Every structure is written in C-alpha cells, then in structure tokens.
Amino acid sequence: MKIAHALKYTPQPGTVCVSVKTGSAPDAAGPLRDYLEIAVEDTGKGLNERELKKIFERFYQSESGRVSARQGFGIGLNLCQALVKLHYGVIFAENRKDVQGSRFVVRLPLGNKHLKKEEMADGKPEEHLSLHGRVEEPAYFPVQEKGKRNPTHYRVLVIDDDEVLRNFLQESLSVHYRVDVAADGMEGWQKALATLPDVVVSDVMMPEMDGFQLLKELKKNPNTNHIPVVLLTSKTELASRMEGLEQGADGYLNKPFSQDELDVLIANLISNRLRLKGKYSGSQEQEGKVKPLKVKNTDEILMERVMTVIDQNLGNPMLSVELLAKEVGMSRTQLHRRMKDITGLAVSDFIRNIRLRQAARLLKEKRLMITQVAYAVGFSSQTHFSTMFRRQYGMTPTEYAETGEKASEDTEVTGTGTKHPDEA
C-alpha cells in the first residue's frame, strides 16, 4: 500500500526505493532485538511533521496545501499498522534527512518464538487474523449478488483517484450499468461533458480538481446540471457534508460505504429523474382522452417575451442584459431576479447559453465556417467564441464539427425544464 502511495505522490523524475535488511537492537525490550526491516523511501514533497502520527488513522486527510492537493491516506496505512502489530512489529514514518522526501519503515521480529500457538498460521489460507479475530472485507467490497437487477442502458461515471476502489466500482456497477471511469476531477469533468452520464459517483478529495469543484462545474453548466451526483468521502464533519449539499449534491456516502446502499441510491436517482421527465406511463394513461387547458402562468409569459427578444437579436453583438430588460419592460435588477428564480442562471449566462446552443446546431450542419457561425450567433470575436464554446461543450468548435458527436441536443437550455417556445 505504501509503495502505491509513494508512486502516486512522487512527481517525475522522482524515485521510489524499496529496501529490505536485517538488523539488531541489543538494548530493545521484547522480540524486536533482532528484526527484519522493510523501508520505502521516495523523493516526493515529504510529510507534515505535525501529522506523522495521524497518518496511520483510518481515512486521515492531510490538511497541508490547497484542498485539491491534499493527500488522502485511506485505510492502507491503518491496515498496515494493524497487520504489523499482529506480528509484534512497529511501523513509523519520517522525513528523509539526505534529500526531500519521506521514509516509511516496518520492523518485524525475526523467527516465531515470540508468537503464541493460537497466533501461528494453521495452513488454511482463508483464515486471517485481525485485532479482533478474522479480517473482514471492507464495507465497499461486499460479495455481489449477481442478477439482482437486469442490465440497463443507463450510464454511470465513476471518478476516484484510488485505483483499487475505482476498479472495484467499475466491475460491480457494470452488472447493471454502462460504466465509465476517471482518475481525477478534471478528467471526470471532461468525460461528463463528452458522455452525459445518467449518474456521477465521485470522490471528494482528488488531485487536479476536487469533488466539490467538480460538482460546482457540473451544476452550473446547462448541459450537465440535470445529472445527479453522489459524493463519496471519508470526511464526516457536518461542515463538509453541508458544503456538498449546498453545491447541489444529490447523495452523500461516507467511506467505508455499503455497496448495496450505493446500488439503491443510484437506482433511485435514475428512477426519480425519469419521473421528472414524465416518462412513467402511469401518469400518461388518460392523455389524449381529455383536452388539456392551455393556461400560461406569469413565468411562461415572461420566458416567451424573453425568448422572442433573444431570437430577434441573436446575431446582434449588442444584445445585453440592459437591452433585454428594456425590450421586456422590466428593470435590470427585476429581470435578473425573475430569471434567476425561473432558470437558476444569471441573465448574461442564459443569453450566452442560447447563443452557444444555436452555434452547436449550426456546426453540426457543417454549412458555415467557424467564423461565420460565431458572427451568426452574436460573437464579435472568434477567439472569445471558441473559449466559451470549449468551456460549455468540452471541445473546440472545430473538434465539435469534426466529430459530429451528439452534444446534449436534448438538454434544456436552462436545466430547469424551461423550453424555447418553438420547441414546446
């Protein structure tokens, strides 16, 4: 476990060295007078001296540095410590004196005279000792009951920098879903834009982009803000949970978690999403038998007026919040407040999203050059257009036009169910 951790946090062109030797400590009391020493040394950034003892705590998260760069120690070191103690050994960590980096050392007594008879292996490999008897599988490695639910076409994106957990979730969830994986928040963000999964399951503490920042990016983008997000974290503090919930997390599971609980949570999130889309036939049984009343509320009336003005001025670079407010007969502040309540977006963001959506349609038709598309939807600078397009769709306009991949054509502009009047 420590070798994997050293490799993970030692940047190129650093080194990780593993050494094994025997030693003696004549003055030591107990079985460690003669010992076997296993040392793992790296040239990484080293350890915080104040945290050297805490890192052996289960799921300890280093508080040094920015959030996305924090080191997470999971259960690996805690499990190593437990196994070493079972053999009457010691494990400790220290910073190297010769160069920058850390050093982890395990010392185990030589021979077996220090072990009691009941502590000796009986030749049955399935029997494992622990501090309290048998070692049980972690809560997120349960025996999977195959065939509990039929495979579906729904897509789940798993984002976690722990390769073991990431691979396990991919294997277990693949029984029921199409599963994509990513090793950090930035990679996960790119894959979410490209694949538009039905559910995202993400760790919180990750390099490049942490889970909270990833959640924020997903929820503010109109192409992904409808996707439910489940956060997995070893941080149990109320403040941490509140931060995730305030950013729009749809589920929160603490490590170690139950695989069954995760399965049920994902299934319920997908089911609830389908209900919101009105795809459950039970609610549609009488449709067509009763003529519906067409009564527009004030929000719908306002959105029709807003969309009319935007449609008429889509190619006008001067289309702004002020112009839109003037045309719909409202003050700038009042329009901003109403639009925020209806769409969840600022007016300027709403206008830009409409422009980019129309640009995506034009690019897929492949009848116009990139510059023509930019001007057609009201961008006076192709560079600015390309930057905004890449931010929303995860690729440049040229890449989008070349791939021809479906890029959230069915996603609502606002992410809240508001449609363009022509699409209603």
N, C-alpha and C positions, 0 to 999 in steps of 0.2 A: 504494500500500500504506500509506504514512504517513497519507494523508487518512482512510482507513478506520480506522486505529488511533486517530487523533485524535478522530474522531467517536465511537468506541467508549468512550474513556476520558475524554471531556469531558461532565460531567453537565449537565442542564438547569439554568438557562437560559444555559449557556456558549456560547462562539463558537469557530469554526474559520475561520481566514482563510488563503487561498492567494494569494501574490503572485509576480509574475514581473517581472524587470527586468534591465537590463544594467548592468555595472559594469567598473571597471578597477583594476588594482593595479600601477602602474608599477615598483614595487620587486620584484614577484614574478618568480621564475625559471620558465622554461618557458612552456607555452601558456596559463596562466591569467592572463596580464596583462590580457587582455580576455575577459570571461566573461558568460555568461547565468546569473542566479541565480533559483532557484525555492525559495521559502520557505513552509513550512506552520507556522502559529502557532495555538496553542489556549489556552484558559483552564482547562485541567484541573489536576490536582494537581501537575504537574511531574515531574521526574525526579530520582532519587537522584544527587547529584554524583559519588559514587564509582563509579557504574555507567554513566557516559556513554559510555565506550569499549566496555564489554562488551555493550551492547545491540545492537551490529552483529554479534555472534556468532550463529551459527545456533541457533535454538531456545533462546535465552537466556531465563531466567525471573527476573524481578526478585524479590529476596528481601525487599523492604520490605513491611511490613504483615503482616496475617494471611494464611494460606495461600490462602483462597478469594478474597482481593482482590489477589493478586499479578498483575502484568502479564506476559503472555507475548508475546514478540516473534517467535516462529515463524521462518519463513525469509524474511519480507518485507524486513526491513531488510538482512539479509545479502545477499539478491539485489539490492536496490537498490545497495548498496555495490559489488558485483561489476560491475554494469552501468555505474555511474558511472566506475569505474576504467578500464573498457574505452575510455571516451571521454576519458581523461586528466583527469577531473574529481575533485572532492572532495565528500564528504558529511560533515556533522557535526551534532551535537545540542547544545543548550544550554538552560538555563532562562531564561525571559524576565526582563528587568530591570524592566520597567514594571509588570507585573501577574503574578499567579501563573499558571504555565503553562509549556509547553515550546515550543521552536522548532527545527524541522529544516530544514537548508539544504543545497541541492545547487548546486554551481557547475560549469558545463561551459564549456570553451573555445569561443569563437566561431570560426566558419569551419571549414575542414578541412585547413589546411596542416600541422597537427601530426600528421595521420593518415598511416600508411603505405599504399601502394597495396593491399596484401592486406587491410588493415583497412577498406577502403571497401566499402560495400554494392554488390552487383553487380546489384541489381534483382530478385533472386529472394527473395520474402518468406519462403519456407520455410527459407532458410538463415539461421541465427542464430549469432553469435559468442559464445563464452564465454571464460573464462580459460584453458580447455584445449581450445578448438575449438568444437564445436557445443553449444548448450544442450540438455540432455536434460530430458524431463518429469520432475517429482518422482516419487519411487517410489510415492506413493499416487495418481498419476494415470496408470496404465498404459492401454494400448489394451485395452478389454474384449472378450473373445471371447464373442460372443452365442451363446446356445443351448447352452452347455456343460452346463448342467443345466436341467431343466424348471422352470417356475414352481411354487411351492408355496403352501400356505395359511399357512405359518408367519410369525410377526410378529417383526420386529426393530425395536428402539427405538435410534436414534442420538442421542447427546447430546454436543454440542460447541459452544462459543461462536465458533468460526471458521466464518463463514457459507460460505466457499468450500469448505472441507473437508466441512462438513455437507451442503451441496447435492450435492457430488460423491458422497458415500457414499449419499445417498438415491437418486440416479439409478442408480448402479452396482448397489446391492443390490436395487433394485426389479425387476431382471431375474428374481430368484429368490424374493423375499420381499415381504410387505406391510411397508412401512417407515413408521414414524412418526419425527418429529424433534423435538428440544427444544434451545433455545439456552443453557440453563444447568442446573445440577444440581437446583434447586428445581422448575423446570418439568418436568424429566425425572422427578423423583420422583412428581409428580402424574400424569403420563402413564403411568408404570409401574403405579400403583395403578388407574388407570382402564382400561387396555388389557390388562394382564398379558401382556407380550410373551414370546416364547419365548427371546429373547436380548437383552441390553442391551449396546450398544457405546458406551463413554463416555470422553470426555477426562478428564484428571485436574485440570488447572489451569483452573478456571472460576469466574466470579462467583456470588454468592448461596450456592451450595453446591458445594464441590469434589468431585472424583470419589471420594475416599476416604470423605468423609462420606456421599455418596450410596450408596456400596457398603455402608457400615455400616447405613444405614437400610433398604436392601433386604434385607439378610441377617437382620436382627432382626425383621422383620415376617413373620408366618406366611403372609400372602397372597402374598409376593414372594420369600421366602428360597430357593425352589427354582429361581429364574430364573438361568441362567448370566450372568456379567458379564465382558466383555472391556474392559480398560483400555488406552487409547491415551495415550502420554505421551512427552514429549521429555526427561524426567528419566531418566537411565540409571544413576544411582547404585544400588548394591546396597541401601542402606537404604530408598530409595523403593520398589523392587520388593518388598522384604520387607514393607513396610507394607501394600501392596496384597494380597499373598498371605496375610498374616496376617488381613486383614479378610475373606478368602474369595473373592478374585478368581479366576475360572476361566481367564483368559487375560490375557497382558500383551504388548503390541506397542509397540516404540519407534518414534517418528516420526523420519524418514520410513519408512513401512512398505510392504510389498508387498501390493497388493490381492488377489493370488492367495492369499497366506498368510492374510489375513483371511477370505477366502471359505471356505478349507478349515477354518479354526478354527471358524467359525460352524456349518458343516455337521456337523463332528464333535461339537460341543457338543450340537446338537439330536439327533443320532443317539444319543449316549451317554445323553441324557435319556430318549429313547424306550426304550432298553434297560432303564433303571432302572424304568420304568413297566411293563415286561413286555409291550410292545405288538408285539414282534417275534414273528411266528407260529412261527418255527422252534423256539422254546423251549416252544411250547404244543402241539406236534403230538400228543403222547401224552396230553394232558389229557383226562380223561373215560374213558380206557381202563383206567387204574389208579386204584383208590380211594385217595385220599391219607390218610396217617396224621395225625390231629389231636393233636399233642403241643405243649403250651404251655410256653414257657420262662419263666424267672423274671420277665423284663421284661414279658411279656404278662400274666402273673398279676397283677403289681403294677399295671399300667395298667388292668386290669379293675376291680380294687379301687378305684383312684383315681377312675375314671370313675363307678363306682356311687355313691361318696360325693358327687361333684360333682353328679350327676344328682338325687340326693335332696335336695341343699341349694342348688340353683341359684338359687332365689328368696330364699335366706337371706342378708341383708346381712352376717351374722356369719361367713359361710364364710371361713376364713382358712387360712394355712399351718399354724398350730398345730392348728386343728380337723381339718384333713385328715390331718395326721400322727398325731393321736390315733386317728382312726377306722380308719386302715390299720395301726395298730400299730407305728409307727416313730418314732424321734426326729426332731425338726425338721431337724437337720443331716443325718441319714442320708437322709431323704426328699429334701431339696434336692439332695444329691449324686447319688442314683439318678435323679431326674427330669432333672437336668442332663445326665447321661450318655445317657439314653434320648431325650429330646426336644430337647435343646440350649437349653432355656428354664428360667428360674427358676420355681419353683412358682407364685408370685404371678402371673407373666406368663402361665403356662399356664391358670390359673383365669380370668383376665381374658379371654384369647382365646376360651375356651369360651363365656363369657357373651356376648361380642360376636358370636360366630358364631351363637348362638341368637337374639340380638337381630336380626341381619340377616335371618334366616329369618322371624321374626315381622313385621318391617317389610315384607317382600315380600308377605306375605299380606294386609296392609292391613286387618286386622280390629281392631287395637288402636291407641290413641293413643300418642304418643311416651312420655308419662309412664308409661302402663301397661306398655309394653314395658320401660322402664328398671327399674321395680319388679319385673317378672316375672323378670328375669334377675339380680336381686340388687343393683342400684344404688340407693342411698338418696337420691342427688342426681341430678336430671336434667341439671344443668349438667356434673357430672363425667362422666356417661354420654355426653353429647354430645361432650365433649372427647376422651374415649378412643375413641369411635366414629370421629370425624373423623381421629384420628391413625392408626387402623388401615385405614380404608377411603377416606381422602382426600376425604370429603364428610360433611356433617352427616346425622343420621338423617332429617331432613325431606327433604333432597335425594335421599337414597338411596331413600326410599319413593316419591318422585315420579317419579324416572327409571325405576325398575324394572329398571335395568341389572344384568346378571349380575356379581356382585362376588365372584369367587373361590369359588363354591359347591363346586367340585371340589377346592379346595386343602385339603391336610391341615392339621389344627389345629396340629400341631407342626412341620410342614415336614420331618419326618424319616421319614414313612411310617407313623406310628402312627395308627390309626383308632379312632374311637369303636366300642365293641363292637357297637352296634346296626347300624353301617354295614359291619362286616367281612363 
